[in-house]
Amino acid sequence: FERVAVLVRDIQSALARARTLEDIETSVCERLADADPYVFAWIGATDTDSPRVTPKASAGKEAGYFDVVEITADDSPTGQGPTGRALKTRSTHVVQNISVDPTYGPWREPALERNYRSSAAIPIQYDDTLYGVLNVYASHPKAFDSDERSLLEDLCETVAHAYHRIRLQNQYESQYQE
């Protein structure tokens, strides 16, 4: 628990200094992927005209994962994993054991090849605006207990506030230039 709390505080500190959405996404993913037992982290979102979830930033042991998987936020089999469900319900979804979870079928083999054993998907939302979803993968099953999930949810709330701050800043700068 303390390990994740320290990690979240470190990321939150970096978010306060972020100047672009890319800075936020890169910083979050890199710091999470560098923290044991996490091996991979990515932030994704859907476009308004497609249910497909597109990665915006990632770090860690990816090794072509996005080349071999399709992740959606719809009612198809590729929308039933933690990412699709987190986007549809705007709540955290965790798979504690990728090797046996029935909802993880479409991605199981590529995930296990990369040593992903458990997965958490946390929506990034500010008020009614859903910016996307943070996905974190760990190298062992049952990595996401309730305390860990709570800290990751707090982190995503901070990420959403940072997104909102930068969007407002960009809006003000654009209006000022006009």
N, C-alpha and C positions, 0 to 999 in steps of 0.2 A: 504493500500500500504506500509506504513512504517513498519508494522508488518512483512510483507513478506521480505522486504529489509533487516531488521535486522536478520531475520532467515537465509536468503541466505548468508549474510556476516558471520554469525556464522558457517554455514556448510562449506563455502569456507575456513575458518580458520582451521577447523578440517581436511579438505582434504589436506592442505599443510603439515600436520603432519602424514598423513596416510602412512603406510609402505607396505600394501598388498591390493589387490583388495577387499578382504573381509572386511578390515577396512573401505574402501571407502563406499561400499554398505551398511554395517551395520550402519555406522555413518549417512549417508544420510537418510535412511529409518527411523531410530529411531528419529532423530531430526524433520523430517517432521511430523511423526505420533504424536509427542508430541505437535505440534503447532496447536492451534485452528484456523480455523474450520476443519482442517484435522483430519481424524480418522484412515487412513490406507495408507501406502505407500509401494511400492515394486518395485524391479528392476528385469526385466526378459529379456531373450534372446532366440533365436531359435538356434537349432543345424543345421549344414549344411545339414543333411540328413532328417530333419523333419520340417514341418511348425509349430509344436506345440511350444508355448511360455512357457518356464520353468522358474519358479521363482528362482532367485539367492540369494535374500535377501528380507526380509519383516519385518514390524513392525506396531504395532497398532492393531485395532480391526479386526483380520483376522478370528478367530473362524471357522476354517475348510473351508474357502472360496475356496481354491485351491483343496479341496477334491471333491467339487461339481460342479466346472466349468471347461470348456475346453476353452482355448484361443489359437488361431492360427494366423498365418500371411499368409493367403492364400485367395482364393476366396470363401470359404465355409461360411455359416452363422456365424461360430465362429471366422472368420477372418475379420468381418465387423465392429467390435467395435473399440474404440479408440486405443487400444494396437496394434491390427493387422494392422490398417490403418497407425499408426505412424511408424511402422516398414517397411511397404511396401513403403510408400511415403517419409520417412525420414523427416517428418514434424509433428508438434504438432497437436493433435486431442483432442477435448474437447466434453464432453457430459454435457450440463448445467442442464439437468433435467432427471435423470435416469428413473423416473417413467413414462415418456411419450415418450422418444426418441425411434423411431422405430428400430434403429440399435442395441439397447441394449437388445433386446428380450431374447437372450440366457442366459443372466446373471442377468436379472432384479430382479427376486424373491430373489435369494441369496444375491444380493447387497442391496435391500431394507430391508431385514431381519437384516442386519448388519449396518443399518442406513447410507449407502452410498447414497447420493442424487445427487452428481455431480462428474465427473471424468475427469482427464486430463492425457494424455499419451504423453511424450516428449522423442524423440529419443536421445540417447547418442552416439554422433558421433564425431570422430576426423579425419579430412581430409576425406578420402574415407572409413575409417574403422567404421562400425556400431557396437558398443559394446553391445547395447541392448536398453531398453526403461525404463524410470522411469514412474511409475503410481502413481498418488496421488488421493485420494478420500476425499471428504468433506461431512460434515453432513448437508449441506443445498444446495438447487438448486442455480445455477448461481454464484458459488463460484469463477469461473475462468474468471475474466474480462481480458481485453487486457493487463493491467499493470501487473497483477498477472502472466499471461502466459509469458510475456516477462521476468520477473524475474526468473521464473522456467526454461525458455530456457537458460538464462545466467548461471543458476546453472548447467544445464546439460552440457553446454559447458565446465565449469570448471571441472565437473566430468570426462568428456572425456579426458581432458588434464591430469588429475591425473591418469587415467587408462594408458594413453600413457606413462607418466613419469615412472610409476611402471613397465610397460612392458619393456621399454628400460633399466631400472635399473636391472631387472631380466635377461635380455639378456646379459648385460655387465658382471654381476656376473657369469653367466654361462660360458661365453667365458673366463673370468679370471680363473675360476676353471679348465677349460680344459687346 
